[in-house]
Amino acid sequence: MSTQSVQLLVTEAKSRIRNLSADEVADRLAAGGVTLIDIREPDEVGRDGSIAGAVQAPRGMLEFYADPASPYHRAEFDPDRRTILYCASGGRSALATAALQELGYTDVAHLDGGLKAWTAEGRPVA
């Protein structure tokens, strides 16, 4: 049985998804029509804040919230709407973006570098 490291899984996911810089995310948010999803855990959000307007959806529940056939589906999740995910540094959101693609989300991307990249550019958090 062959095993892979989590870093290899993230690298492979990033090769299959759209990776956006903080500037690109800011531009898309300013243009509107985007659902921004923060997949960090509640304690991370409480400690570090969140990008204004982000929907909170911890990574462990993401697929259940995102799947329209799931009893846990949340209305904020729409496979036909432009969706951007982020986490603390980009690893979890890369894997999560790949998972949403597998669920049929056609316009989904992630903030490469996560909240760290966002704040490193001096962008605000709420």
C-alpha positions in Angstrom: 0.0 0.0 0.0 1.4 3.4 -1.0 0.9 6.4 1.2 1.2 10.1 0.5 2.0 13.1 2.7 -0.6 15.7 3.3 1.7 18.2 1.5 1.6 16.0 -1.6 -2.2 15.9 -1.4 -2.4 19.7 -1.2 0.1 20.1 -4.1 -1.9 17.7 -6.2 -5.2 19.5 -5.4 -3.6 22.9 -6.2 -2.7 21.6 -9.7 -6.4 20.8 -10.4 -8.1 23.9 -9.0 -8.0 27.7 -9.4 -5.6 29.4 -7.0 -6.3 33.1 -6.5 -4.1 35.7 -4.9 -5.4 38.1 -2.3 -5.6 40.8 -4.9 -7.7 38.6 -7.2 -10.0 37.7 -4.4 -10.5 41.3 -3.4 -11.3 42.2 -7.0 -13.9 39.4 -7.3 -15.4 40.4 -4.0 -15.6 44.1 -5.1 -17.3 43.0 -8.4 -20.0 41.0 -6.4 -21.8 37.8 -7.2 -19.4 35.7 -5.0 -19.9 33.5 -2.1 -16.9 33.6 0.2 -16.5 30.7 2.5 -14.3 30.6 5.6 -13.6 26.9 6.3 -11.6 27.4 9.5 -12.7 26.2 12.9 -14.8 28.5 15.1 -11.9 29.0 17.6 -9.7 30.2 14.7 -12.3 32.6 13.5 -12.8 33.9 17.1 -9.1 34.4 17.6 -8.1 35.8 14.2 -11.2 37.3 12.7 -12.7 36.7 9.3 -12.9 38.4 5.9 -16.0 40.6 6.0 -19.1 38.8 4.5 -17.6 35.3 4.7 -19.9 32.4 5.4 -18.6 30.3 8.2 -18.5 26.5 7.4 -15.9 24.4 9.3 -14.0 22.0 7.0 -15.5 19.0 8.7 -19.0 20.0 7.6 -18.3 21.5 4.2 -19.4 18.7 1.9 -22.5 18.2 3.9 -23.4 21.9 3.7 -22.5 22.1 0.0 -24.4 19.1 -1.3 -28.0 20.1 -2.2 -29.1 16.4 -1.5 -27.7 16.5 2.0 -30.1 17.0 5.0 -27.4 19.5 6.2 -27.4 21.6 3.0 -27.2 25.3 3.6 -28.8 27.8 1.2 -25.6 29.8 1.0 -24.1 27.0 -1.0 -25.0 27.0 -4.7 -23.1 24.8 -7.2 -23.9 27.4 -9.9 -22.6 30.5 -8.0 -19.0 31.7 -8.0 -17.5 30.4 -4.8 -14.2 31.2 -3.1 -12.9 29.3 -0.1 -10.2 30.2 2.4 -8.5 28.8 5.5 -5.6 30.0 7.6 -2.8 29.3 5.0 -4.3 27.6 2.0 -3.8 23.9 2.5 -7.3 23.0 3.8 -9.0 25.3 1.3 -7.1 23.7 -1.6 -8.4 20.3 -0.6 -11.9 21.7 0.1 -12.0 23.4 -3.3 -11.1 20.1 -5.0 -13.9 18.4 -3.1 -16.4 21.0 -4.2 -15.3 20.5 -7.8 -16.1 16.8 -7.3 -19.5 17.7 -6.0 -20.2 19.6 -9.2 -19.3 23.2 -8.3 -18.1 24.7 -11.6 -16.9 28.1 -10.6 -15.0 27.5 -7.4 -11.5 28.7 -6.3 -9.5 29.2 -3.2 -7.4 32.0 -1.7 -3.9 30.8 -2.1 -2.0 31.4 1.1 -5.3 31.8 3.1 -6.0 34.5 5.7 -2.2 34.9 6.2 -1.8 36.0 2.6 -4.9 38.3 3.0 -3.6 40.0 6.1 0.0 40.1 4.9 -1.2 42.6 2.3 -2.8 44.8 4.9 -6.3 43.8 4.1 -8.9 44.0 6.9 -10.6 41.3 8.9 -13.7 41.7 10.9 
